[in-house]
Amino acid sequence: MKQTLEKLQDTQLLAGSEAYASGLTIYKLFGSAADAGIPGADAIYDQLKQRFAGQGGPGKRADAPEQ
């Protein structure tokens, strides 16, 4: 029973990690689209920004290139 619970927890952790990575990719795409002036992209980016606020360090966009 303990082994089954551990496998379930591992699966939940992996699924959460994959969902976060996918969401971050979408966030970056909409950030780029907003920068490019694609109509409506800025509104979606602003909504996603609330979810990812504080994840990329102070004052950096998640998709900003390292300098």
C-alpha positions in Angstrom: 0.0 0.0 0.0 2.8 2.4 0.9 4.5 1.8 -2.5 1.2 2.5 -4.3 0.8 5.8 -2.4 4.4 6.8 -3.3 3.8 6.1 -7.0 0.6 8.1 -6.9 2.4 11.0 -5.3 5.2 10.8 -7.8 2.7 10.8 -10.6 1.0 13.9 -9.2 4.3 15.7 -8.8 5.3 14.9 -12.4 1.9 15.9 -13.8 2.1 19.2 -11.9 5.6 19.8 -13.1 4.6 19.2 -16.7 1.5 21.4 -16.4 3.6 24.2 -15.0 6.2 23.9 -17.8 3.5 24.0 -20.4 1.8 27.0 -18.8 5.2 28.8 -18.7 5.7 28.1 -22.4 2.3 29.6 -23.2 3.1 32.6 -21.0 6.3 33.2 -22.8 4.6 32.9 -26.2 1.9 35.4 -25.3 4.6 37.7 -23.9 6.4 37.6 -27.3 3.1 38.1 -29.1 2.3 41.1 -26.9 5.7 42.6 -27.6 5.1 42.1 -31.3 1.8 44.0 -31.1 -0.5 41.0 -31.8 -4.1 42.2 -31.0 -5.4 40.8 -27.8 -2.2 39.1 -26.8 -1.4 41.8 -24.2 -4.7 41.1 -22.3 -4.0 37.4 -22.2 -0.4 38.0 -21.2 -1.5 40.3 -18.3 -3.8 37.5 -17.0 -1.1 34.9 -17.2 1.4 37.3 -15.6 -0.6 37.1 -12.3 0.1 33.4 -12.2 3.8 33.7 -12.9 4.5 36.9 -10.9 7.7 36.6 -8.9 8.9 33.4 -10.6 11.7 34.8 -12.7 13.5 37.0 -10.2 13.2 40.7 -9.5 12.3 42.9 -12.5 12.8 40.2 -15.1 10.3 38.8 -17.5 10.2 35.1 -17.7 11.3 35.2 -21.3 14.0 37.9 -21.0 17.4 36.8 -22.3 20.2 36.4 -19.7 22.8 39.1 -19.9 
